[in-house]
Amino acid sequence: MKKFKVGILGATGMVGQNYIKLLDKHLWFDVVYLAASVNSAGVTYKEAVKGRWQMNTEIPEKIKNIIVEDVANIEKASKKCDFVFSAFEISDKNLVKEIEEKYAEAGMPVVSNASANRWTNDVPMLIPEINSDHLDILASQKKNHNWSKGFIVVKPNCSLQSYLTPIHALNMAGYQVKKIMITTLQAVSGAGYPGVPSLDMIDNVVPYIGGEEEKTENEPLKILGNIKNGKFIKNTDIKISATCTRVPVTDGHLATVNILFKDKKPTKEAVINIWNNFKSIPQDLKLPFAPINPIIYTEEENRPQPKKDRSNDKGMAVTVGRLRDCKVFDYKFVALSHNTIRGAAGGGILNAELLVKKGYIK
């Protein structure tokens, strides 16, 4: 198939760098445009990230000499790109929201990792294995803004990637989860670069990550919700209580999860069978970045572990283990996902692949 020409907004940051690494040699997408803040604009990419390239591979040759553009130069991007990945890592969420909307207004689909539009009423917050049907709202979004070709799709926060797909799989099998208690143990890469100072992180666990618990508790309610009259209605059947911590791990967000079912409780064997056999739209469509098995259950009693399991199936699978009875709720288990692949750039790429296959990006 003809490759789509794509741009990366926020290309010099950690998420942008991951996009560049993961999109190298992608079957469908060819990176032709890079943009960042005005401070990084006007020089080649290799100059812009000199001393700041954090990937474990070299900058791809075809990327090194691309001139980084000012992210505000939307007209130039529109002439070169079929769509853009938004990888902004700045504190001004209103500015991010405004710029993403301007790109969509200029006719470019925006596949975003930023949090600015996650709670916009007509913007889908997408995990393709869970709520691909939420793309139906794009017709209303385009109508609301009078956009012809452009639109915005976002992915959720990385902290909930590890546990939400296993919960969804149980819901789809007829075992409605009513309450969740979750503690996340999140890798330092989730804080970006330079992130948490080493003296705060070495030999330590930080029991607070600003805004993370709110995202972990609330974003699933939109993802598991429904569309009504062109707006999202949150799921009110499930309650989530989260504690989010930062741990001295490079990559991989781990979560310990306690669940209570609404009505009937499946056997442990049934739960494991549901997880091991769960497939969804990305697997049916054979999307390039889709994991073959979205959920992998490990029988070893001391797994999953970030160091050993975070890269399962291209870093796109959720690895689950230690399912056991809970004396307060019904069951408890441990779940793991790769925060900079599944939880960031890889998740954005999968969203874009779904949009292509469903005909939203042409």
C-alpha positions in Angstrom: 0.0 0.0 0.0 1.0 3.6 -0.5 2.6 5.0 2.7 1.0 7.9 4.5 3.1 11.0 5.0 3.1 11.8 8.7 4.4 14.6 11.0 5.3 14.5 14.6 4.5 17.5 16.8 6.7 17.7 19.9 9.3 15.6 18.0 12.2 16.5 20.3 10.6 15.3 23.6 10.6 11.8 25.0 7.3 10.7 23.4 8.3 12.3 20.1 11.6 10.4 20.2 9.8 7.2 20.8 7.6 7.9 17.8 10.6 8.3 15.6 12.2 5.1 16.9 9.0 3.0 16.5 8.0 4.4 13.1 11.3 3.7 11.5 10.5 1.2 8.7 6.8 1.2 9.5 4.8 -0.5 6.8 2.2 2.2 6.4 3.6 5.4 7.8 6.6 7.5 6.6 7.8 10.4 8.8 8.4 13.4 6.6 7.8 16.4 9.0 9.0 17.2 12.5 7.9 20.2 14.6 8.7 21.4 18.1 8.7 24.6 20.1 10.3 27.7 18.6 13.4 27.0 20.7 14.1 23.9 18.7 13.0 25.1 15.3 15.2 26.0 12.4 17.9 23.3 12.9 18.3 19.7 11.8 16.8 17.1 14.1 20.2 15.7 15.1 21.2 19.2 16.2 17.9 19.8 18.0 18.3 16.7 20.1 22.1 16.8 20.5 22.9 15.5 24.0 19.1 14.8 24.5 18.5 11.7 22.4 17.4 9.1 24.9 16.5 6.1 22.8 18.6 2.9 22.8 19.1 3.1 19.0 20.6 5.7 16.7 18.5 8.4 15.2 17.3 6.9 11.9 19.4 8.2 9.0 16.4 9.6 7.1 15.4 11.6 10.2 18.7 13.2 11.1 18.8 16.0 8.6 15.1 16.9 8.6 14.7 20.6 9.6 12.6 20.9 12.7 9.8 23.4 12.1 7.9 25.7 14.5 4.8 23.8 15.7 2.8 26.9 15.0 3.6 26.8 11.3 0.5 24.8 10.5 0.3 25.8 6.8 3.7 24.3 6.1 2.7 21.0 7.8 -0.6 20.8 5.9 1.3 20.8 2.6 3.5 17.9 3.6 1.5 15.6 5.9 -1.5 13.4 5.5 -1.9 13.5 9.3 0.1 14.2 12.5 1.0 12.6 15.7 0.8 15.1 18.6 3.4 14.3 21.3 3.4 17.6 23.2 5.0 17.6 26.7 4.3 21.1 27.9 2.3 22.3 31.0 0.0 24.7 29.1 -2.9 22.4 28.2 -5.0 25.2 26.7 -2.2 25.9 24.2 -1.9 22.3 23.3 -5.7 22.1 22.8 -5.7 25.2 20.7 -2.9 24.0 18.4 -4.4 20.5 18.0 -7.7 22.1 17.0 -5.9 24.4 14.5 -4.3 21.4 12.8 -7.6 19.6 12.6 -9.2 22.8 11.2 -6.5 22.9 8.5 -7.7 19.4 7.3 -5.2 17.2 9.2 -6.3 14.3 11.4 -4.5 14.6 14.8 -3.6 11.4 16.7 -2.7 12.7 20.1 -0.8 11.5 23.2 -1.5 14.8 25.0 -4.0 15.1 27.8 -5.5 18.4 26.7 -8.4 16.9 24.7 -9.1 13.8 26.7 -12.2 15.2 28.3 -13.4 17.2 25.3 -17.0 16.0 24.8 -16.7 15.0 21.2 -13.1 13.6 21.2 -12.7 9.8 21.6 -10.2 8.6 24.1 -9.2 5.4 22.5 -7.8 2.0 23.4 -8.6 0.1 20.2 -9.2 -3.3 21.9 -11.8 -1.7 24.2 -13.7 1.1 22.5 -13.1 1.3 18.8 -16.8 2.0 18.4 -16.2 5.5 20.0 -14.8 6.5 16.6 -18.5 7.0 15.6 -18.4 10.3 17.4 -16.0 11.8 14.8 -18.9 12.6 12.5 -20.4 14.8 15.3 -16.9 16.3 16.1 -16.4 17.4 12.5 -19.9 18.8 12.3 -19.5 20.7 15.6 -16.3 22.4 14.3 -17.2 22.5 10.6 -14.1 20.5 9.9 -14.0 18.7 6.5 -11.1 16.2 6.8 -9.5 17.0 10.1 -10.4 15.6 13.5 -8.8 14.7 16.9 -8.4 11.3 18.5 -6.5 10.9 21.8 -5.1 8.0 23.8 -5.5 7.7 27.5 -3.0 8.1 30.3 -0.3 5.4 30.5 -1.1 4.4 34.1 -4.4 2.6 33.2 -3.1 0.7 30.2 -2.0 -2.3 32.3 -5.3 -3.1 34.0 -8.2 -1.8 31.9 -8.0 -4.3 29.0 -8.2 -7.3 31.5 -11.2 -5.6 33.2 -12.9 -5.0 29.8 -12.3 -8.6 28.8 -14.2 -9.8 31.9 -17.0 -7.3 31.3 -17.4 -8.5 27.7 -17.6 -12.1 28.9 -20.5 -11.3 31.1 -18.8 -10.8 34.4 -19.4 -7.1 35.2 -16.7 -5.6 37.5 -18.3 -3.3 40.0 -15.3 -2.0 42.1 -11.6 -1.8 41.6 -8.8 -1.0 44.1 -5.5 -0.3 42.3 -2.0 0.6 43.2 0.3 1.5 40.4 4.1 1.2 40.5 5.2 3.4 37.7 8.5 3.6 35.9 10.6 6.7 36.0 10.5 7.0 32.1 6.8 8.0 32.6 8.0 11.3 34.0 9.9 12.2 30.8 13.4 13.6 30.6 15.1 14.7 32.9 12.1 13.6 35.0 12.6 12.7 38.7 16.0 13.6 40.1 18.2 10.6 40.7 18.7 11.4 44.4 14.9 11.3 44.8 14.5 8.0 43.0 17.5 5.8 43.9 16.8 3.6 46.9 13.3 5.1 47.1 9.6 4.9 46.2 7.7 8.1 45.8 4.1 7.7 46.9 2.7 10.6 44.8 2.6 11.5 41.1 0.7 14.8 40.5 -2.6 14.3 38.7 -2.0 10.6 38.1 -4.6 9.2 40.6 -7.3 11.4 39.2 -6.5 10.2 35.6 -6.4 6.6 36.7 -9.7 6.8 38.4 -11.6 8.9 35.9 -10.4 8.2 32.4 -11.7 4.6 32.3 -15.2 5.9 32.9 -15.1 7.7 29.6 -13.4 4.8 27.8 -16.0 2.3 29.2 -18.9 4.8 28.6 -21.3 5.4 25.7 -22.1 8.0 23.1 -25.5 9.8 23.5 -26.6 12.8 21.4 -23.0 13.4 20.1 -21.4 13.4 23.6 -19.8 10.9 25.8 -21.7 9.6 28.8 -19.5 8.2 31.6 -19.9 4.7 32.9 -21.4 4.9 36.3 -21.5 1.2 37.1 -17.9 0.9 38.0 -16.0 2.6 40.9 -12.2 2.9 40.9 -9.9 3.9 43.8 -6.2 4.4 42.9 -2.9 5.0 44.6 -0.1 5.9 42.1 3.6 5.6 43.0 6.9 6.1 41.3 9.4 3.3 41.6 13.1 3.0 40.5 12.3 1.0 37.3 13.3 2.3 33.9 10.3 1.2 31.8 7.1 -0.7 32.6 4.1 0.3 34.7 3.0 -2.4 37.2 -0.3 -2.4 38.9 -1.7 -4.5 41.8 -5.4 -4.8 41.3 -8.3 -5.9 43.6 -11.7 -6.4 41.9 -15.3 -7.0 43.1 -17.9 -8.3 40.6 -21.4 -6.8 40.4 -23.3 -10.1 40.3 -21.8 -13.5 39.4 -18.2 -14.3 40.2 -16.3 -16.5 37.7 -13.9 -19.2 38.7 -10.2 -18.4 38.6 -9.9 -20.9 35.7 -12.7 -19.0 33.8 -10.9 -15.7 34.4 -7.6 -17.0 33.1 -9.3 -18.6 30.1 -11.1 -15.3 29.3 -7.8 -13.4 29.4 -5.9 -15.9 27.3 -8.5 -16.1 24.6 -9.4 -12.4 24.4 -9.2 -10.9 20.9 -10.6 -7.6 19.6 -10.7 -5.4 16.5 -7.0 -4.7 16.2 -6.3 -8.5 16.1 -9.2 -9.1 13.7 -7.8 -6.4 11.3 -4.2 -7.6 11.8 -3.0 -4.1 12.4 0.9 -4.0 12.3 1.3 -2.8 15.8 -1.4 -4.9 17.3 -0.2 -7.6 19.8 -1.2 -11.1 18.7 -2.5 -11.7 22.2 -3.6 -8.5 23.9 -3.5 -10.1 27.3 -0.9 -12.7 28.3 -1.4 -14.6 31.5 1.8 -15.9 33.2 1.5 -18.8 35.5 4.8 -18.1 37.4 4.0 -17.0 40.9 6.6 -14.2 40.9 5.5 -12.6 37.5 4.9 -10.3 35.8 8.1 -8.3 36.3 9.0 -5.1 34.4 12.5 -6.3 33.5 11.3 -9.6 32.2 7.8 -9.0 30.8 7.5 -5.3 29.7 8.5 -6.0 26.1 6.1 -8.9 25.4 4.8 -8.9 21.9 6.6 -5.7 20.7 5.9 -4.0 24.1 2.2 -3.9 23.1 0.7 -6.7 25.2 -0.6 -6.5 28.7 1.0 -9.2 30.9 -1.1 -10.4 33.9 -0.3 -12.8 36.7 -0.8 -13.8 40.4 -4.6 -14.1 40.1 -5.8 -15.2 43.6 -8.7 -14.8 46.0 -9.1 -11.6 47.9 -10.4 -11.5 51.5 -12.1 -8.1 51.0 -13.1 -8.1 47.3 -13.4 -11.2 45.0 -9.9 -11.5 43.3 -6.6 -9.7 43.1 -3.9 -9.8 40.4 -0.9 -8.1 39.1 -0.7 -6.4 35.6 2.0 -4.9 33.6 2.3 -2.8 30.4 5.2 -1.0 28.7 4.5 2.7 29.5 6.6 4.2 26.6 5.4 1.8 24.0 1.9 0.6 24.7 1.3 3.5 27.0 2.6 6.2 24.7 3.9 6.2 21.2 3.0 2.6 20.4 -0.5 3.2 21.5 -0.7 6.2 19.3 0.5 4.3 16.3 -2.1 1.6 16.9 -4.8 4.2 17.0 -3.6 5.6 13.7 -3.5 2.2 12.1 -7.1 1.6 13.2 -8.1 5.0 11.8 -6.6 4.1 8.5 -8.2 0.6 8.3 -11.6 2.1 9.3 -11.3 4.7 6.5 -11.1 7.8 8.7 -7.5 8.6 7.4 -7.4 8.5 3.6 
